[in-house]
Amino acid sequence: MTVYAIVSICIHDRPTYDRYASRFFEVFSKFDGRLLVSDEHPELLMGDWPYDKLIMMSFPDADAYYAWAHSPEYLEIAKDREAATVGTGVLVKGLAPAAAVG
């Protein structure tokens, strides 16, 4: 089942974050993920949202996500993301083809 990684971050060290971002696709492209959203100016529709950026990625399944997230290549560049940002992230399951939305 498709899973979506949704991450909201505040960037407090732009040069370090930019170094991470410049290496992201080199690593990400080796895995089965798709970058769906990377927006530093999302439109807030309701509630409070204290972040600078929203990122949304899809993966064929949770195993594919964890293969990327725990890969030595990603863990190496993630040091810069961790040093440069604070935020939250969730991994959610997509709807099964016959699932009803309600």
C-alpha positions in Angstrom: 0.0 0.0 0.0 1.3 3.5 -0.9 2.6 5.5 2.1 3.1 9.2 2.3 5.8 10.9 4.4 4.6 14.4 5.4 7.2 16.7 7.0 6.8 20.2 8.4 10.0 22.1 9.3 11.4 25.4 10.6 14.7 26.2 9.0 17.1 28.0 11.4 20.4 27.5 9.5 19.8 28.2 5.8 23.4 27.5 4.6 23.4 24.1 6.3 19.9 23.3 5.1 20.8 24.3 1.5 23.8 21.9 1.6 21.4 19.1 2.6 18.9 20.1 -0.1 21.6 20.2 -2.8 22.5 16.5 -2.1 18.9 15.3 -1.5 17.9 14.2 -5.0 21.2 12.5 -5.6 20.3 10.1 -2.7 16.5 10.1 -3.1 16.6 9.2 -6.8 18.2 5.8 -5.9 15.0 4.7 -4.1 11.4 4.2 -5.2 10.1 7.5 -3.7 8.4 10.4 -5.4 8.7 14.0 -4.2 5.1 15.4 -4.4 5.4 18.7 -2.5 8.2 20.9 -1.4 6.8 24.3 -0.5 8.2 27.1 1.6 5.0 29.1 1.3 2.0 26.9 1.7 -1.4 28.6 2.1 -2.7 28.1 5.7 -6.4 27.1 5.5 -7.1 26.7 9.2 -5.5 26.5 12.6 -1.9 27.4 13.5 1.1 26.3 11.5 4.4 27.6 12.8 6.6 26.0 10.1 8.5 27.4 7.2 8.2 24.4 4.8 6.1 21.4 4.0 7.5 18.3 2.2 5.4 15.4 1.0 6.8 12.2 -0.5 5.2 9.0 -1.6 6.6 5.5 -1.5 5.2 2.2 -2.8 5.0 0.9 0.7 6.5 1.4 4.2 9.4 -0.9 3.5 10.5 1.4 0.6 10.2 4.4 2.8 12.4 2.8 5.6 14.9 1.6 3.0 15.5 5.2 2.0 15.2 6.8 5.4 17.6 4.3 7.0 20.1 4.0 4.1 23.7 5.0 4.9 23.6 7.6 2.1 20.5 9.3 3.5 21.7 9.2 7.1 24.9 10.9 6.0 23.2 13.9 4.4 20.4 14.0 7.1 23.0 15.2 9.6 22.7 18.6 7.9 18.9 18.6 7.9 18.9 17.7 11.6 21.4 20.4 12.4 19.5 23.1 10.4 15.8 22.4 11.1 13.3 21.4 13.7 9.9 20.0 12.8 7.5 17.1 12.7 6.9 14.3 10.4 4.3 11.5 9.9 4.1 8.4 7.7 0.5 7.8 6.6 -1.1 5.0 4.5 -2.8 5.8 1.3 -6.4 4.7 0.5 -6.9 1.2 -0.8 -8.4 1.4 -4.3 -11.9 0.3 -3.1 -11.8 2.5 0.0 -14.5 5.1 0.5 -13.7 8.6 1.5 -15.8 9.8 4.4 
